[in-house]
Amino acid sequence: MKNLLRDMKCLCDPTRLRILSLLKNRNALNSTKIAKLLDLKTSITSHHLKILENRNFVLSHKSGRHVLYRKNDINWERFLEKLDTLE
């Protein structure tokens, strides 16, 4: 139950939801591209990406000099399943 609450707290931020929404139909993007597409400062974007990554909602991997982020569909499905069990 504590993990579910932590996940919900992570997702209650509008900026993090916008990031997830952006990554939903994309392969992978770096933080600079995400910031540009969402009209955010790169430092703010990086902060929110780190929180999402810590809760496993996004995955990251290094590609050359850039870190690319993508939505973790497996963890998203697990989160939705946990929500279903609350009924």
C-alpha positions in Angstrom: 0.0 0.0 0.0 2.9 2.4 0.8 4.3 1.9 -2.7 1.0 2.7 -4.3 0.7 5.9 -2.3 4.2 6.9 -3.3 3.4 6.2 -6.9 0.2 8.3 -6.6 2.1 11.1 -5.0 4.6 11.0 -7.9 1.9 11.2 -10.5 -0.1 14.0 -8.9 2.2 16.6 -10.3 0.9 18.1 -13.6 4.4 18.5 -15.0 5.2 14.8 -14.5 1.9 13.9 -16.1 2.7 16.0 -19.1 6.1 14.3 -19.4 4.5 10.9 -19.3 1.9 11.9 -21.8 4.6 13.2 -24.2 6.6 9.9 -23.8 3.5 7.8 -24.3 3.8 7.6 -28.1 7.5 8.3 -28.5 10.4 6.0 -28.6 12.8 7.9 -26.4 13.7 11.6 -25.9 16.5 13.4 -24.0 15.7 15.9 -21.3 16.6 18.9 -23.5 14.1 17.8 -26.2 11.4 17.1 -23.6 12.0 20.6 -22.0 11.7 22.2 -25.4 8.5 20.4 -26.4 6.9 21.2 -23.1 8.2 24.7 -22.8 10.1 24.1 -19.6 13.5 24.8 -18.2 15.9 21.9 -18.7 16.7 21.8 -15.0 13.1 21.5 -14.0 12.5 18.8 -16.6 15.6 16.9 -15.3 14.3 17.1 -11.7 10.9 15.7 -12.7 12.5 13.0 -14.8 14.6 11.9 -11.9 11.5 11.5 -9.7 9.7 9.5 -12.4 12.7 7.4 -12.9 13.0 6.7 -9.1 9.4 5.4 -9.1 10.1 3.4 -12.3 7.6 5.3 -14.5 10.4 6.2 -16.9 13.5 4.2 -18.0 16.7 5.8 -19.1 19.7 4.8 -21.1 22.8 6.6 -22.3 23.2 7.2 -26.0 26.5 8.9 -26.8 26.5 12.1 -24.7 22.8 12.1 -24.1 20.5 10.2 -21.6 17.3 9.1 -23.3 14.1 8.6 -21.5 11.1 6.5 -22.3 7.9 5.5 -20.5 8.1 2.2 -18.6 4.9 0.5 -19.9 5.4 -2.5 -17.7 5.5 -0.5 -14.4 2.5 1.6 -15.7 0.5 -1.5 -16.1 1.4 -2.7 -12.6 0.4 0.6 -11.2 -3.0 0.4 -12.9 -3.5 -3.2 -11.7 -2.8 -2.0 -8.1 -5.4 0.6 -8.5 -7.9 -2.0 -9.7 -7.4 -4.0 -6.5 -8.6 -1.1 -4.4 -12.2 -1.5 -5.5 
